[in-house]
Amino acid sequence: MYLHLQAWLDGGTKPNLAKLTILLHIASIVLYLWRSQEVYDLKKLSPKRSMSPG
């Protein structure tokens, strides 16, 4: 996650907005796992769905 934060900051995003964006991504993953009752599997996280600035 640190690399994602650095990428957002290097891209010119304000620090508070970069942190908020990462928080929202984490919250959406947790909500999905909670609703579907799945176990977290890093292999299911595709590059298309990963956090990318811009």
Residue pairs with C-beta under 8 A, 6 or more apart in sequence:
1 22
1 26
4 22
4 50
4 51
4 52
4 53
5 18
5 19
5 22
7 52
7 53
8 17
8 18
8 21
8 22
8 51
8 53
9 15
9 18
10 53
11 53
11 54
13 21
13 53
21 51
22 51
25 51
29 40
29 45
32 38
33 39
33 40
